[in-house]
């Protein structure tokens, strides 16, 4: 097939216009197009009065009804070799790297059932390895009820919340399915295809910025779990891993098993570590066990809310509200005079700000939206990049400890709890008051969506001084890019601290821990992903490496 990129059509074009545009670009009759599929569709909103859809399509050509097309695809490629937007369609089908033998001495174990754990388990199950998944939280529907317990009744379950449970933190999010990670093997296509098979709309296969939304994710996660189980896998909920059995080895120590919080021990020499970015007690256990890890950069800040209509108008102009476009998003960055970078993070059009803590007496914010993105407010994190040089001394391991970033997160989250009145309400402030450095006492036209509620206060102590200064400088700069972004009544809610893992469980090219053979750190918690899609991709890569290593081990045993 041929791939054509940069096919531009007006926003309101009729369906037949795309076929005509393909034929025109190739210089053939429309009847010579046997079939075509849309690989990607985005929109160009730079000129608000003349918006365009931009298509990437894969086309198969052949003889037309009247024999109009005399060119094969190969000859068309040669004839159009000077066009940079026409080429062969790349192969994106997924191919399994291994097949499990009939008998396995020990099944692989996966710790965590978020996106990385789900796709590691799914691919291993599809290859016949019958993985065992250990998830500290509950099944997704029970977990949803527990999450509502915090949002509606201010009751936190530390083991079942936005961070912990089936589906991971991505379940209670905007469900964004795009990433900037390098993906030469098109593993992202495997992730999206499995989501469609589990009930996601087919448009995620071609939308430039696909998303699913929380309600749809719940059912999809359940269907994927059932497929894993149908292929011989097993998922155990409310099974927190509290320790590892690690034995001496030749060049590095090696995995022997895991110890659950209830005292049960499970023998395992191949373990995928897909914890998510908030499993702080597990990070501490791994650190104490000597698993190599290091502090890494992450970001801290606030959530900001505007009327979605304001963002739509600023981005789409007279086309705001067009159902073909949906709710508008944005991506902003500002380099402050103090050397800090401020940027928008996890923008949720037509969504809500949610309580995302997993520890008692802490307040953490995140963004979430449904597939429709139909709520009245737009929200995004406005966050400041920080590095290990900014972290305080960590009592658990000293000033150079890999856990120092966790110490900073806890410090900020506990202070936010106090600023919010110690009731799990989030501290909030109007943008106009924040810029003027005065406390807020009443809301304006923007009603915050955070539940269980927002306590108006002064956020100037909620983040380090350098972060407050950088955000105060950035908001007016963002207002020059999106008119009204720094409106007085926009609401800031604190604090956003779980932007990514504050540490990396470093691995080698074999995907195994640098100093523990058989341990495969993966996903966002290990510091190798930053969202649903990239975590799913990383889970697949870890599963493939584990499968190949397990087969090599079996071959060595048989030959000896």
MISE-978764 format. One record per residue (C-alpha): residue number from 1; residue in one letter; x, y, z. Coordinates in steps of 0.001 Angstrom, whole numbers. Example, Ala and Ser with C-alpha at 12.3 -4.5 7.8 and 13.67 -1.06 7.14 Angstrom:
<atoms>
ATOM/i/aa/xx/yy/zz
ATOM/1/A/12300/-4500/7800
ATOM/2/S/13670/-1060/7140
</atoms>
This chain:
<atoms>
ATOM/i/aa/xx/yy/zz
ATOM/1/X/0/0/0
ATOM/2/X/936/3661/-383
ATOM/3/X/985/6187/2454
ATOM/4/X/27/9776/1706
ATOM/5/X/608/12447/4357
ATOM/6/X/-446/16111/4590
ATOM/7/X/-3736/15791/2718
ATOM/8/X/-5521/19008/3687
ATOM/9/X/-9288/19394/3424
ATOM/10/X/-11666/22070/4745
ATOM/11/X/-13284/21371/8087
ATOM/12/X/-16771/20850/6656
ATOM/13/X/-15759/18760/3631
ATOM/14/X/-18148/16054/2319
ATOM/15/X/-17070/12396/2793
ATOM/16/X/-16398/11951/-949
ATOM/17/X/-13838/14751/-923
ATOM/18/X/-11181/12578/705
ATOM/19/X/-11252/9961/-2070
ATOM/20/X/-11088/12741/-4659
ATOM/21/X/-8105/14317/-2883
ATOM/22/X/-6280/10973/-2813
ATOM/23/X/-6836/10435/-6529
ATOM/24/X/-5712/13967/-7299
ATOM/25/X/-2506/13609/-5287
ATOM/26/X/-1656/10313/-7038
ATOM/27/X/-2753/11498/-10483
ATOM/28/X/-5150/8571/-11010
ATOM/29/X/-8891/8108/-11447
ATOM/30/X/-10989/7662/-8318
ATOM/31/X/-12145/4278/-9648
ATOM/32/X/-8545/3072/-9520
ATOM/33/X/-8548/3305/-5711
ATOM/34/X/-9390/-162/-4447
ATOM/35/X/-9530/892/-793
ATOM/36/X/-8027/3340/1656
ATOM/37/X/-7888/3745/5418
ATOM/38/X/-7282/6825/7507
ATOM/39/X/-4151/6351/9593
ATOM/40/X/-4165/9784/11222
ATOM/41/X/-6415/12838/11263
ATOM/42/X/-5550/16126/12935
ATOM/43/X/-6629/19701/12499
ATOM/44/X/-4755/22904/11718
ATOM/45/X/-6191/25761/13799
ATOM/46/X/-3514/28362/13146
ATOM/47/X/-5943/30390/11014
ATOM/48/X/-9109/30464/13112
ATOM/49/X/-11284/31583/10185
ATOM/50/X/-10051/28762/7914
ATOM/51/X/-9570/25512/9831
ATOM/52/X/-8421/22404/8009
ATOM/53/X/-8330/18687/8648
ATOM/54/X/-4969/17099/7838
ATOM/55/X/-5059/13420/6845
ATOM/56/X/-2547/10608/6596
ATOM/57/X/-4036/7768/4540
ATOM/58/X/-2955/4318/3382
ATOM/59/X/-4103/3525/-152
ATOM/60/X/-4318/403/-2306
ATOM/61/X/-4602/1033/-6051
ATOM/62/X/-5373/-1225/-8976
ATOM/63/X/-7146/-1489/-12284
ATOM/64/X/-10287/634/-12381
ATOM/65/X/-13577/-426/-13916
ATOM/66/X/-12427/881/-17257
ATOM/67/X/-8775/5/-16809
ATOM/68/X/-7897/3608/-16059
ATOM/69/X/-4969/2888/-13724
ATOM/70/X/-2005/1574/-15679
ATOM/71/X/447/2070/-12806
ATOM/72/X/1269/-366/-10069
ATOM/73/X/1998/930/-6595
ATOM/74/X/5704/432/-7271
ATOM/75/X/5577/2458/-10473
ATOM/76/X/3550/5182/-8747
ATOM/77/X/6201/5393/-6039
ATOM/78/X/8864/5771/-8708
ATOM/79/X/6849/8343/-10658
ATOM/80/X/6114/10390/-7507
ATOM/81/X/9509/9937/-5860
ATOM/82/X/9948/13703/-5656
ATOM/83/X/6892/14091/-3417
ATOM/84/X/8019/13853/234
ATOM/85/X/4455/13095/1323
ATOM/86/X/4062/9854/-659
ATOM/87/X/5814/6620/245
ATOM/88/X/5256/2954/1056
ATOM/89/X/3051/2149/4026
ATOM/90/X/5225/929/6932
ATOM/91/X/4486/-2428/8525
ATOM/92/X/2722/-1812/11844
ATOM/93/X/1414/-5314/12644
ATOM/94/X/2601/-6743/15937
ATOM/95/X/4626/-9964/15886
ATOM/96/X/5208/-12002/19030
ATOM/97/X/8864/-12539/19851
ATOM/98/X/8412/-15916/21545
ATOM/99/X/6065/-18764/22347
ATOM/100/X/6046/-20396/25765
ATOM/101/X/7129/-24046/26040
ATOM/102/X/4600/-26641/27117
ATOM/103/X/5982/-26763/30633
ATOM/104/X/7297/-23879/32714
ATOM/105/X/9075/-24458/36015
ATOM/106/X/7850/-21094/37318
ATOM/107/X/5386/-18683/35826
ATOM/108/X/6433/-15025/35471
ATOM/109/X/5116/-12620/38099
ATOM/110/X/3958/-9051/37475
ATOM/111/X/3692/-6593/40358
ATOM/112/X/1083/-3951/39564
ATOM/113/X/-1893/-3880/37196
ATOM/114/X/-1783/-389/35730
ATOM/115/X/-1102/190/32013
ATOM/116/X/2432/-1249/32092
ATOM/117/X/1357/-4277/34135
ATOM/118/X/-1750/-4878/32030
ATOM/119/X/151/-4945/28745
ATOM/120/X/3025/-6959/30164
ATOM/121/X/497/-9517/31411
ATOM/122/X/-1541/-9461/28205
ATOM/123/X/1430/-10025/25888
ATOM/124/X/2879/-12735/28134
ATOM/125/X/-514/-14440/28244
ATOM/126/X/-874/-14204/24460
ATOM/127/X/2553/-15878/24149
ATOM/128/X/1399/-18677/26466
ATOM/129/X/3372/-17811/29621
ATOM/130/X/329/-17710/31991
ATOM/131/X/1548/-14770/34145
ATOM/132/X/592/-14207/37769
ATOM/133/X/-335/-10583/38516
ATOM/134/X/-184/-9200/42053
ATOM/135/X/-2139/-5947/42534
ATOM/136/X/-2262/-4246/45923
ATOM/137/X/-5577/-2512/45219
ATOM/138/X/-9032/-3788/44351
ATOM/139/X/-10814/-4694/41126
ATOM/140/X/-11804/-1626/39154
ATOM/141/X/-15485/-1403/40114
ATOM/142/X/-14810/-1815/43845
ATOM/143/X/-11961/625/43490
ATOM/144/X/-14289/3157/41866
ATOM/145/X/-16580/3020/44883
ATOM/146/X/-13632/3567/47235
ATOM/147/X/-12448/6523/45160
ATOM/148/X/-15881/8117/45401
ATOM/149/X/-15590/7613/49170
ATOM/150/X/-12863/10249/49253
ATOM/151/X/-14504/12563/46747
ATOM/152/X/-17949/12451/48353
ATOM/153/X/-17371/11537/52004
ATOM/154/X/-13727/12542/52682
ATOM/155/X/-12866/8935/53518
ATOM/156/X/-9540/7709/52133
ATOM/157/X/-8697/4037/51603
ATOM/158/X/-4869/3998/51352
ATOM/159/X/-4952/744/49360
ATOM/160/X/-7824/1593/46974
ATOM/161/X/-7898/5064/45444
ATOM/162/X/-6958/7067/42350
ATOM/163/X/-3417/5655/42469
ATOM/164/X/-3900/2028/43542
ATOM/165/X/-6110/-655/42034
ATOM/166/X/-6950/-2297/38743
ATOM/167/X/-6098/-2/35830
ATOM/168/X/-3653/2164/37762
ATOM/169/X/-3707/5951/37927
ATOM/170/X/-4598/6158/34233
ATOM/171/X/-8118/4890/34904
ATOM/172/X/-9042/8149/36638
ATOM/173/X/-7643/10529/34050
ATOM/174/X/-8446/12032/30697
ATOM/175/X/-7499/8715/29111
ATOM/176/X/-5003/10352/26746
ATOM/177/X/-3484/7881/24307
ATOM/178/X/-689/9808/22663
ATOM/179/X/2978/10045/23479
ATOM/180/X/6243/11476/22200
ATOM/181/X/8312/8367/22925
ATOM/182/X/10272/6838/20060
ATOM/183/X/8379/3805/18795
ATOM/184/X/10174/2331/15754
ATOM/185/X/8381/-1021/16118
ATOM/186/X/4935/606/16283
ATOM/187/X/4152/-992/19643
ATOM/188/X/1770/1902/20261
ATOM/189/X/-378/476/17480
ATOM/190/X/-562/-2795/19412
ATOM/191/X/-1688/-882/22512
ATOM/192/X/-4380/1026/20606
ATOM/193/X/-5585/-2091/18780
ATOM/194/X/-5988/-3982/22066
ATOM/195/X/-7945/-1052/23491
ATOM/196/X/-10282/-1084/20484
ATOM/197/X/-10752/-4834/20901
ATOM/198/X/-11642/-4149/24547
ATOM/199/X/-14312/-1599/23630
ATOM/200/X/-12590/1710/22852
ATOM/201/X/-13963/3693/19893
ATOM/202/X/-12154/2920/16620
ATOM/203/X/-11322/6592/16165
ATOM/204/X/-8431/6216/18616
ATOM/205/X/-6613/4411/15797
ATOM/206/X/-6509/7550/13649
ATOM/207/X/-7207/10592/15857
ATOM/208/X/-4105/12746/16300
ATOM/209/X/-4789/13098/20029
ATOM/210/X/-6938/10100/20954
ATOM/211/X/-8522/9791/24377
ATOM/212/X/-11023/7485/26042
ATOM/213/X/-12181/8914/29364
ATOM/214/X/-12717/7301/32741
ATOM/215/X/-16098/5592/32336
ATOM/216/X/-15053/3751/29175
ATOM/217/X/-11705/2772/30670
ATOM/218/X/-13413/932/33513
ATOM/219/X/-15173/-1526/31206
ATOM/220/X/-12153/-1899/28942
ATOM/221/X/-9854/-2813/31823
ATOM/222/X/-12289/-5519/32922
ATOM/223/X/-12415/-7013/29415
ATOM/224/X/-8626/-7075/29163
ATOM/225/X/-8409/-8794/32529
ATOM/226/X/-10850/-11454/31324
ATOM/227/X/-8736/-12089/28212
ATOM/228/X/-5603/-12534/30321
ATOM/229/X/-7461/-14993/32531
ATOM/230/X/-8885/-16881/29542
ATOM/231/X/-5313/-17430/28325
ATOM/232/X/-4200/-18937/31634
ATOM/233/X/-3097/-15804/33458
ATOM/234/X/-4137/-15049/37025
ATOM/235/X/-4802/-11691/38697
ATOM/236/X/-4844/-11470/42478
ATOM/237/X/-6201/-8291/44028
ATOM/238/X/-5428/-6896/47489
ATOM/239/X/-2016/-8564/47363
ATOM/240/X/622/-6031/48337
ATOM/241/X/4227/-7129/47844
ATOM/242/X/6105/-6341/51066
ATOM/243/X/9463/-7967/50344
ATOM/244/X/11692/-9734/47835
ATOM/245/X/13703/-12928/48052
ATOM/246/X/17039/-12137/46415
ATOM/247/X/19878/-14670/46294
ATOM/248/X/23582/-14185/45551
ATOM/249/X/24610/-14609/41913
ATOM/250/X/27717/-14656/39759
ATOM/251/X/27779/-11071/38480
ATOM/252/X/24716/-9732/40251
ATOM/253/X/22142/-10973/42699
ATOM/254/X/19114/-12789/41331
ATOM/255/X/15382/-12919/42018
ATOM/256/X/14044/-15927/43894
ATOM/257/X/10599/-14834/45019
ATOM/258/X/8277/-12231/46482
ATOM/259/X/6787/-11911/49965
ATOM/260/X/3244/-10606/50366
ATOM/261/X/2038/-8413/53206
ATOM/262/X/91/-11376/54620
ATOM/263/X/3316/-13393/54902
ATOM/264/X/2750/-15628/51877
ATOM/265/X/5822/-16313/49753
ATOM/266/X/5675/-16918/46010
ATOM/267/X/8666/-18411/44212
ATOM/268/X/9575/-16309/41173
ATOM/269/X/12757/-15799/39197
ATOM/270/X/11269/-13490/36525
ATOM/271/X/9369/-10491/37914
ATOM/272/X/8058/-7397/36131
ATOM/273/X/8007/-4415/38481
ATOM/274/X/5139/-2209/37226
ATOM/275/X/4384/-242/40386
ATOM/276/X/3116/3126/39195
ATOM/277/X/4588/6395/40422
ATOM/278/X/2952/6450/43881
ATOM/279/X/3940/3143/45495
ATOM/280/X/6142/4903/48021
ATOM/281/X/6203/2129/50605
ATOM/282/X/7264/-337/47913
ATOM/283/X/9990/2030/46713
ATOM/284/X/11234/2188/50302
ATOM/285/X/11214/-1615/50546
ATOM/286/X/13163/-1943/47295
ATOM/287/X/15664/673/48459
ATOM/288/X/16173/-1189/51739
ATOM/289/X/16647/-4442/49786
ATOM/290/X/19471/-2836/47824
ATOM/291/X/17759/-2659/44419
ATOM/292/X/19599/23/42477
ATOM/293/X/17624/3247/41966
ATOM/294/X/18377/6927/41608
ATOM/295/X/16551/10210/42072
ATOM/296/X/15225/11866/38917
ATOM/297/X/13587/15113/37921
ATOM/298/X/9838/15683/38041
ATOM/299/X/7542/18722/38326
ATOM/300/X/5306/20373/40917
ATOM/301/X/2601/22999/40626
ATOM/302/X/-1133/23668/40674
ATOM/303/X/-4233/22824/38658
ATOM/304/X/-5788/25765/36833
ATOM/305/X/-9446/25950/35737
ATOM/306/X/-11066/28162/33099
ATOM/307/X/-14433/28054/31365
ATOM/308/X/-14040/25590/28508
ATOM/309/X/-15818/28109/26278
ATOM/310/X/-12960/30572/26810
ATOM/311/X/-10393/28011/25623
ATOM/312/X/-12589/26992/22664
ATOM/313/X/-12947/30601/21523
ATOM/314/X/-9250/31356/21940
ATOM/315/X/-8187/28268/19985
ATOM/316/X/-10920/27932/17357
ATOM/317/X/-12326/31444/16960
ATOM/318/X/-15658/31414/15072
ATOM/319/X/-15460/27616/14807
ATOM/320/X/-15706/27218/18603
ATOM/321/X/-18391/24710/19480
ATOM/322/X/-18182/22832/16181
ATOM/323/X/-18829/19164/17070
ATOM/324/X/-16216/18075/14529
ATOM/325/X/-13565/19769/16662
ATOM/326/X/-14820/18948/20144
ATOM/327/X/-13418/20691/23201
ATOM/328/X/-10186/22585/22573
ATOM/329/X/-6940/21817/24362
ATOM/330/X/-3666/23696/24707
ATOM/331/X/17/23197/25368
ATOM/332/X/2010/26037/26892
ATOM/333/X/5565/26579/28097
ATOM/334/X/7437/29549/29566
ATOM/335/X/11090/29865/30526
ATOM/336/X/11194/32095/33584
ATOM/337/X/13919/34582/34452
ATOM/338/X/14980/32501/37448
ATOM/339/X/15925/29631/35138
ATOM/340/X/12833/27512/35781
ATOM/341/X/10587/26109/33061
ATOM/342/X/6822/26380/33600
ATOM/343/X/4515/24339/31397
ATOM/344/X/1001/22993/31097
ATOM/345/X/672/19338/32047
ATOM/346/X/-2057/16754/31455
ATOM/347/X/-4540/19251/30011
ATOM/348/X/-8128/17974/30399
ATOM/349/X/-10682/19692/28143
ATOM/350/X/-14199/19694/29554
ATOM/351/X/-13094/17766/32627
ATOM/352/X/-12694/18105/36367
ATOM/353/X/-9980/18362/38994
ATOM/354/X/-9880/15290/41229
ATOM/355/X/-8500/14336/44623
ATOM/356/X/-5610/11976/43917
ATOM/357/X/-3872/11313/47226
ATOM/358/X/-2915/7821/48298
ATOM/359/X/-1669/8760/51777
ATOM/360/X/-3590/10006/54783
ATOM/361/X/-3491/13713/55640
ATOM/362/X/-2196/14706/52221
ATOM/363/X/-3827/16625/49373
ATOM/364/X/-2893/15880/45746
ATOM/365/X/-4676/17124/42631
ATOM/366/X/-4982/15583/39185
ATOM/367/X/-7177/16043/36123
ATOM/368/X/-9851/13733/34739
ATOM/369/X/-12482/13836/32005
ATOM/370/X/-15008/11598/30349
ATOM/371/X/-15018/10640/26677
ATOM/372/X/-17518/13419/25900
ATOM/373/X/-15349/16140/27508
ATOM/374/X/-18582/17991/28140
ATOM/375/X/-18050/19520/31593
ATOM/376/X/-18065/23310/31919
ATOM/377/X/-14397/23789/32886
ATOM/378/X/-11068/23151/31219
ATOM/379/X/-8247/22245/33586
ATOM/380/X/-4535/21585/33368
ATOM/381/X/-1539/21342/35610
ATOM/382/X/649/24443/35589
ATOM/383/X/3889/22947/36818
ATOM/384/X/7536/23824/37345
ATOM/385/X/10392/21473/36581
ATOM/386/X/12605/20517/39520
ATOM/387/X/15705/18342/39770
ATOM/388/X/17367/16293/42522
ATOM/389/X/19391/19395/43445
ATOM/390/X/16125/20867/44776
ATOM/391/X/15246/17919/47003
ATOM/392/X/15615/18122/50793
ATOM/393/X/17673/15702/52811
ATOM/394/X/15718/12476/53144
ATOM/395/X/15816/10975/56623
ATOM/396/X/15394/7520/55107
ATOM/397/X/18647/7683/53197
ATOM/398/X/20507/10943/53511
ATOM/399/X/20904/13902/51147
ATOM/400/X/21890/11805/48123
ATOM/401/X/19195/9173/48546
ATOM/402/X/16993/8079/45661
ATOM/403/X/14045/8644/48014
ATOM/404/X/14646/12370/48456
ATOM/405/X/12057/13320/45832
ATOM/406/X/9424/11395/47769
ATOM/407/X/10348/13402/50865
ATOM/408/X/9672/16639/48966
ATOM/409/X/6352/15341/47609
ATOM/410/X/5165/14397/51089
ATOM/411/X/6229/17756/52514
ATOM/412/X/4209/19657/49893
ATOM/413/X/1165/17369/50092
ATOM/414/X/959/17538/53891
ATOM/415/X/1235/21310/53815
ATOM/416/X/-1542/21433/51202
ATOM/417/X/-3712/19342/53535
ATOM/418/X/-3146/21940/56278
ATOM/419/X/-3776/24887/53933
ATOM/420/X/-7042/23268/52886
ATOM/421/X/-8285/23057/56482
ATOM/422/X/-7299/19431/57260
ATOM/423/X/-10530/18074/55733
ATOM/424/X/-9200/16848/52342
ATOM/425/X/-10484/20051/50780
ATOM/426/X/-7850/21462/48442
ATOM/427/X/-6339/24911/48989
ATOM/428/X/-7342/27268/46194
ATOM/429/X/-6823/30831/45043
ATOM/430/X/-8103/32993/42209
ATOM/431/X/-5465/33828/39609
ATOM/432/X/-5959/37577/40104
ATOM/433/X/-5314/37236/43839
ATOM/434/X/-2361/34899/43265
ATOM/435/X/-721/37429/40939
ATOM/436/X/-1395/40222/43435
ATOM/437/X/-73/38115/46354
ATOM/438/X/-3257/38428/48410
ATOM/439/X/-5477/35673/49866
ATOM/440/X/-8735/34824/48094
ATOM/441/X/-11922/35147/50110
ATOM/442/X/-14638/34390/47559
ATOM/443/X/-15054/32779/44163
ATOM/444/X/-15794/34653/40971
ATOM/445/X/-17319/33385/37732
ATOM/446/X/-15329/30122/37647
ATOM/447/X/-16631/27440/40004
ATOM/448/X/-13934/24876/40861
ATOM/449/X/-14750/21233/40162
ATOM/450/X/-12516/19595/42799
ATOM/451/X/-14305/17323/45253
ATOM/452/X/-14635/17178/48264
ATOM/453/X/-14269/20957/47912
ATOM/454/X/-11906/23932/47643
ATOM/455/X/-10818/26062/50611
ATOM/456/X/-9854/29567/49458
ATOM/457/X/-6585/30800/50908
ATOM/458/X/-3158/32109/49919
ATOM/459/X/-1103/29604/47893
ATOM/460/X/2180/31489/48178
ATOM/461/X/3530/28959/50717
ATOM/462/X/2185/25872/48901
ATOM/463/X/5294/25495/46708
ATOM/464/X/8941/26502/47015
ATOM/465/X/9552/30223/46458
ATOM/466/X/11278/29663/43102
ATOM/467/X/8205/27783/41820
ATOM/468/X/5768/30473/42990
ATOM/469/X/7880/33179/41339
ATOM/470/X/8115/31243/38075
ATOM/471/X/4348/30584/37914
ATOM/472/X/3549/34243/38692
ATOM/473/X/5742/35225/35756
ATOM/474/X/4339/32526/33451
ATOM/475/X/590/33185/33831
ATOM/476/X/593/36639/32162
ATOM/477/X/2861/35220/29444
ATOM/478/X/327/32442/28853
ATOM/479/X/-2379/35125/28755
ATOM/480/X/-626/36654/25769
ATOM/481/X/-827/33313/23969
ATOM/482/X/-4391/32417/24999
ATOM/483/X/-6445/35515/25632
ATOM/484/X/-8051/35323/29065
ATOM/485/X/-5746/32613/30409
ATOM/486/X/-4675/34928/33244
ATOM/487/X/-8241/36115/33900
ATOM/488/X/-8809/37192/37497
ATOM/489/X/-11508/34585/38186
ATOM/490/X/-9604/31522/36937
ATOM/491/X/-8985/29173/39858
ATOM/492/X/-5712/27614/41006
ATOM/493/X/-5981/24448/43131
ATOM/494/X/-3047/22863/44944
ATOM/495/X/-999/20844/44818
ATOM/496/X/56/18855/41730
ATOM/497/X/2991/16648/42761
ATOM/498/X/2503/13293/41023
ATOM/499/X/3469/14427/37525
ATOM/500/X/5901/11514/37188
ATOM/501/X/7957/9219/39347
ATOM/502/X/10535/11050/41488
ATOM/503/X/12993/8188/40989
ATOM/504/X/14200/5679/38414
ATOM/505/X/14712/1980/39099
ATOM/506/X/17530/1812/36597
ATOM/507/X/17742/-1110/34188
ATOM/508/X/20198/-2297/31567
ATOM/509/X/19751/-2988/27879
ATOM/510/X/18332/-6382/28867
ATOM/511/X/15491/-4550/30705
ATOM/512/X/16641/-6088/34004
ATOM/513/X/17658/-4232/37143
ATOM/514/X/21308/-3237/37113
ATOM/515/X/22017/-5310/40196
ATOM/516/X/19164/-7866/40459
ATOM/517/X/18868/-10431/37696
ATOM/518/X/15307/-11414/36860
ATOM/519/X/13781/-8113/38046
ATOM/520/X/12293/-6051/35189
ATOM/521/X/11438/-2446/36203
ATOM/522/X/8814/-1069/33824
ATOM/523/X/6397/1760/33278
ATOM/524/X/5878/5081/34956
ATOM/525/X/6826/4031/38478
ATOM/526/X/10204/2762/37317
ATOM/527/X/10832/6072/35560
ATOM/528/X/10476/4777/31988
ATOM/529/X/7078/6117/30901
ATOM/530/X/4862/9163/31221
ATOM/531/X/1273/8225/30469
ATOM/532/X/-1048/5398/29447
ATOM/533/X/358/4818/25957
ATOM/534/X/4042/5016/26830
ATOM/535/X/3492/2825/29905
ATOM/536/X/1692/224/27795
ATOM/537/X/4537/251/25269
ATOM/538/X/7104/-157/28035
ATOM/539/X/5124/-3029/29548
ATOM/540/X/5218/-4844/26212
ATOM/541/X/8964/-4308/25862
ATOM/542/X/9609/-5607/29383
ATOM/543/X/7408/-8651/28737
ATOM/544/X/9261/-9435/25525
ATOM/545/X/12644/-9200/27238
ATOM/546/X/11409/-11438/30062
ATOM/547/X/10013/-14036/27638
ATOM/548/X/13252/-14241/25675
ATOM/549/X/15326/-14498/28853
ATOM/550/X/13064/-17204/30236
ATOM/551/X/13346/-19250/27034
ATOM/552/X/17138/-18851/27037
ATOM/553/X/17210/-20036/30644
ATOM/554/X/15120/-23081/29752
ATOM/555/X/17367/-23853/26790
ATOM/556/X/20477/-23637/29004
ATOM/557/X/18934/-26009/31553
ATOM/558/X/17985/-28539/28869
ATOM/559/X/21418/-28423/27253
ATOM/560/X/23169/-28900/30595
</atoms>
